[in-house]
Amino acid sequence: MSPFSNREPAERSARGIVVAGLRKRYGATLALDGMSFTVRPGVVTGFVGPNGAGKSTTMRVILGLDAVDEGTALIDGMPYRSLRSPLDHVGSLLDAAALHPGRSGRNHLLWLAHAQGLPARRVDQVLKLVGLASVARRKAGGYSLGMRQRLGIAAALLGDPPIVMLDEPFNGMDPDGIVWMRGFLRSLAAQGRAVLVSSHLMSEVQDTADHLVVVGRGKAIADAGVAHLIAAASAGRVALRTTAGTHAMRVLAHAGASVMATGRGTITVSGLPADRIVTLLSQSGVPFSEVSAHRATLEDVYLELTHEAVEFRAATPAKVSR
């Protein structure tokens, strides 16, 4: 039996989350424009996108907090409002601040457990699970953001649900908490649970998620495995390290390559193989210390996919004169 659960994996038959064709308009604003994706059991699915892309609205629709004009969002094959004992089906954390500051962490969970007919022993189990047992009787209003995140996760697990939805769970976590959260989310999926995690921290999503749903302007613009997306973004690109970036970019662009400065002394090159890049730079007397296959990060993938979907974009800062 898992320390996360009162049930063996075979007893937990998650069918996951199926979102199909969601459309929702707030006045003149089209918040959701055909949003569709699936969150499968046994997988951590990252849910990412720019501000205003529709992530929060979608999660609220899944949990029956907002109605839609068209489409369906099903949990274990049913709309949230049709679920009997919802906490037994899906646990969620949308807002870590949604608690009574005068209640202790334990009493906050006891109140939720009582409303769902769950025993007090389950409260103590989840408090221990998230590392809050020693502060369970302190007022929740005095908790740090990271502690409130842990309390919200404990609440999400009260009913031992086969589906877990967490919005920005890494917020407020210190380095130790971030490491714990990564392992925790992967362990939930390893038990066969369907896990949906919304986050703006691409490095944490890359280290945690198996699958990624990227959204923009109210719809899914990518829905694929993390490894597949990174491999696709890396294909045919070469990383170049040089102290003569401007000269190198001019030489390679003249030869038909697409070039982009990606950091101090580093350039990403597309359209030319590595051996041709070495020849061109050597013939032109351009110094370089490394030419290797480019390994994209999830942040690279995200920025490329969402470039046209960003609603608010700051102007490039002007050069400051002294």
C-alpha positions in Angstrom: 0.0 0.0 0.0 1.3 3.4 -0.9 2.0 6.1 1.7 0.0 8.5 -0.5 -3.1 6.4 -0.6 -5.5 4.2 1.4 -6.1 2.1 -1.7 -4.0 -0.1 -3.9 -3.4 1.1 -7.5 -5.7 -1.5 -8.9 -8.6 0.0 -6.9 -8.1 3.4 -8.5 -9.5 3.3 -12.0 -8.9 6.8 -13.3 -10.2 7.7 -16.7 -8.6 11.1 -16.6 -9.8 14.4 -17.8 -11.2 15.0 -21.3 -11.7 18.5 -22.5 -13.4 18.9 -25.8 -14.3 22.0 -27.8 -14.7 24.5 -24.9 -15.8 27.9 -26.0 -16.5 30.7 -23.6 -17.0 34.4 -24.1 -16.9 37.2 -21.5 -18.6 40.1 -23.2 -16.3 41.0 -26.2 -13.5 38.7 -24.9 -13.3 35.2 -26.3 -11.6 33.4 -23.3 -11.8 29.9 -24.8 -11.9 29.1 -28.5 -12.3 25.4 -28.9 -10.0 24.3 -26.1 -9.4 20.5 -26.3 -7.0 18.1 -24.7 -6.8 15.0 -22.5 -5.0 14.3 -19.2 -4.2 10.6 -19.1 -3.8 8.3 -16.0 -0.2 7.6 -15.0 1.1 10.8 -16.6 2.1 14.3 -15.2 0.7 16.7 -17.8 2.1 20.2 -17.8 -0.4 23.0 -18.7 1.3 26.1 -19.8 0.7 29.3 -21.8 0.9 33.1 -21.6 -1.2 35.2 -19.3 -4.7 35.4 -20.7 -4.3 32.2 -22.7 -7.2 30.5 -21.0 -5.5 28.2 -18.4 -7.3 29.4 -15.3 -10.7 29.5 -17.1 -10.2 26.0 -18.4 -9.4 24.7 -14.9 -12.4 26.4 -13.4 -14.6 24.9 -16.1 -13.2 21.4 -15.4 -14.1 21.9 -11.7 -17.7 23.2 -12.5 -16.9 26.7 -11.2 -17.6 28.3 -14.6 -20.1 27.4 -17.3 -19.2 27.3 -21.0 -21.1 28.4 -24.1 -20.0 25.2 -26.0 -18.1 22.0 -25.3 -17.6 19.5 -22.5 -15.1 18.9 -19.7 -15.3 15.4 -18.2 -13.7 13.9 -15.1 -13.8 10.1 -15.1 -16.3 10.4 -17.9 -18.7 12.8 -16.1 -19.1 16.5 -15.6 -17.9 17.7 -12.2 -21.4 18.7 -11.1 -22.6 15.1 -11.7 -20.0 13.5 -9.4 -21.1 12.1 -6.1 -18.4 12.8 -3.4 -16.3 15.0 -5.7 -13.1 14.8 -3.5 -13.1 11.0 -4.2 -12.7 11.7 -7.9 -10.6 14.8 -8.2 -8.4 16.9 -5.9 -7.5 20.4 -6.8 -5.5 23.4 -5.7 -6.4 26.6 -7.6 -5.6 29.3 -4.9 -3.4 28.6 -1.9 -4.8 31.7 -0.2 -8.3 30.3 -0.1 -8.4 29.4 3.6 -9.6 30.9 6.9 -6.5 32.6 8.4 -7.8 32.1 12.0 -8.1 28.3 11.7 -5.2 26.0 12.3 -4.0 24.0 9.3 -5.5 20.8 10.8 -8.9 22.5 11.5 -9.0 23.8 7.9 -8.6 20.2 6.7 -11.0 18.8 9.3 -13.7 21.2 8.1 -13.2 20.0 4.5 -13.1 16.4 5.5 -16.3 16.6 7.5 -18.1 18.2 4.6 -17.2 15.1 2.5 -17.8 12.5 5.2 -14.0 11.7 5.5 -12.5 10.5 8.8 -10.1 12.7 10.9 -7.4 10.1 10.5 -7.2 11.0 6.8 -6.4 14.6 7.8 -3.5 13.5 9.9 -2.3 11.2 7.1 -2.2 14.0 4.5 -0.6 16.5 6.9 2.2 14.1 7.5 2.5 13.4 3.7 3.1 17.0 2.9 5.4 17.7 5.8 3.1 19.9 7.9 2.4 17.5 10.9 4.7 19.6 13.2 2.8 22.9 12.4 -0.7 21.4 12.0 -2.1 23.3 15.0 -0.6 26.7 14.1 -3.0 29.2 12.5 -2.9 29.0 8.8 -2.8 32.8 8.5 0.8 32.6 9.8 1.9 30.1 7.2 4.4 31.1 4.5 3.3 30.8 0.9 5.1 27.5 0.5 3.4 26.1 3.6 0.0 27.3 2.3 0.8 25.4 -1.0 1.5 22.3 1.0 -1.7 22.7 2.9 -3.7 23.1 -0.3 -2.1 20.0 -1.7 -3.0 18.1 1.5 -6.6 19.3 0.9 -6.5 18.1 -2.7 -5.5 14.6 -1.5 -8.1 14.2 1.3 -10.4 12.0 -0.8 -7.5 10.0 -2.2 -8.6 11.0 -5.7 -7.4 9.3 -9.0 -7.1 12.8 -10.6 -5.2 15.8 -9.2 -5.2 19.3 -10.6 -2.7 21.9 -9.2 -2.3 25.5 -10.4 1.2 26.9 -9.9 2.2 24.5 -7.1 5.9 25.6 -7.2 5.1 29.2 -6.2 6.6 30.1 -2.9 8.6 26.9 -2.6 12.2 27.1 -1.4 14.8 24.9 -3.2 14.2 21.9 -0.8 10.4 22.3 -1.4 10.8 22.4 -5.2 12.8 19.1 -5.1 10.2 17.6 -2.9 7.4 18.8 -5.2 9.0 17.2 -8.3 9.3 13.8 -6.7 5.8 14.1 -5.2 4.1 14.8 -8.5 6.0 12.0 -10.2 5.0 9.6 -7.4 1.4 10.5 -7.8 1.5 9.7 -11.5 3.5 6.5 -10.8 0.5 5.3 -8.8 -1.7 5.6 -11.8 -3.2 9.0 -11.1 -3.9 11.6 -13.8 -2.0 14.8 -12.8 -2.5 18.2 -14.4 0.0 20.9 -13.3 -0.2 24.5 -14.5 3.0 26.4 -14.1 5.0 29.4 -15.5 8.3 27.7 -14.4 9.4 25.9 -17.6 12.5 24.4 -15.8 10.3 22.7 -13.3 7.8 21.5 -15.9 10.7 20.1 -17.9 12.0 18.2 -14.8 8.5 17.0 -13.8 6.1 16.5 -16.7 5.8 13.7 -19.1 3.4 15.4 -21.4 2.8 19.1 -22.3 -0.3 21.0 -23.3 0.6 24.5 -24.5 -2.3 26.9 -24.9 -2.6 30.3 -26.5 -5.6 32.6 -27.3 -8.1 30.1 -25.8 -7.0 26.9 -27.6 -4.4 24.2 -27.4 -1.5 25.0 -29.8 0.6 21.9 -28.8 -0.3 18.7 -27.2 2.6 16.2 -27.1 5.3 14.5 -25.0 7.9 16.7 -23.5 10.7 14.6 -24.9 9.2 14.8 -28.4 8.8 18.6 -28.3 12.4 19.1 -27.1 13.7 16.7 -29.8 11.7 18.5 -32.5 13.0 21.9 -31.4 16.6 20.6 -31.3 16.5 18.9 -34.7 18.8 20.4 -37.4 20.2 23.1 -35.1 23.8 23.6 -34.1 25.2 25.4 -31.0 28.2 27.6 -31.6 30.4 29.1 -29.0 32.6 32.0 -30.2 34.2 35.3 -29.0 33.5 36.9 -32.4 29.7 36.6 -32.5 29.0 39.4 -34.9 31.6 38.2 -37.4 30.4 34.5 -37.1 26.8 35.5 -37.6 27.6 37.5 -40.7 29.7 34.7 -42.3 27.0 32.0 -41.6 24.1 34.1 -42.7 25.9 34.9 -45.9 26.1 31.1 -46.5 22.4 30.8 -46.1 22.1 29.8 -42.4 19.5 31.2 -39.9 21.4 32.5 -36.9 20.4 33.7 -33.5 22.4 34.9 -30.5 21.2 32.9 -27.5 23.6 34.1 -24.8 26.9 35.7 -24.2 29.2 34.1 -26.7 26.7 31.5 -27.9 24.8 31.3 -31.2 22.2 28.8 -32.5 22.5 28.0 -36.2 19.9 26.4 -38.5 20.3 25.4 -42.1 23.9 24.3 -42.1 25.5 21.0 -40.9 28.2 21.2 -38.2 31.0 20.3 -40.5 30.1 23.0 -43.0 29.9 25.6 -40.1 33.4 24.6 -39.0 34.8 24.9 -42.5 33.2 28.3 -43.1 34.4 29.7 -39.8 37.9 28.4 -40.3 38.2 29.8 -43.8 37.0 33.2 -42.6 39.4 33.2 -39.6 36.5 33.3 -37.0 37.7 31.9 -33.6 35.3 29.4 -32.0 35.6 27.0 -29.1 32.6 24.7 -29.7 30.4 23.5 -32.4 27.8 20.9 -31.3 24.3 19.6 -31.7 21.9 22.1 -30.2 19.9 20.8 -27.2 16.7 22.9 -26.8 15.2 23.5 -23.4 11.5 23.5 -22.7 11.7 27.2 -22.4 12.9 27.4 -26.0 10.0 25.2 -27.1 7.5 27.3 -25.1 8.8 30.7 -26.4 8.7 29.4 -30.0 5.2 28.0 -29.8 3.7 31.0 -27.9 5.4 33.8 -29.8 2.2 34.8 -31.7 -0.1 34.1 -28.7 1.4 36.6 -26.2 -1.2 39.2 -25.4 1.0 41.7 -23.6 4.5 42.3 -24.9 6.9 45.0 -23.6 8.9 47.1 -26.0 12.6 46.4 -26.4 14.4 48.8 -23.9 16.2 51.6 -25.6 19.9 51.9 -25.3 20.8 54.0 -22.3 23.3 56.8 -22.9 25.7 57.9 -20.3 
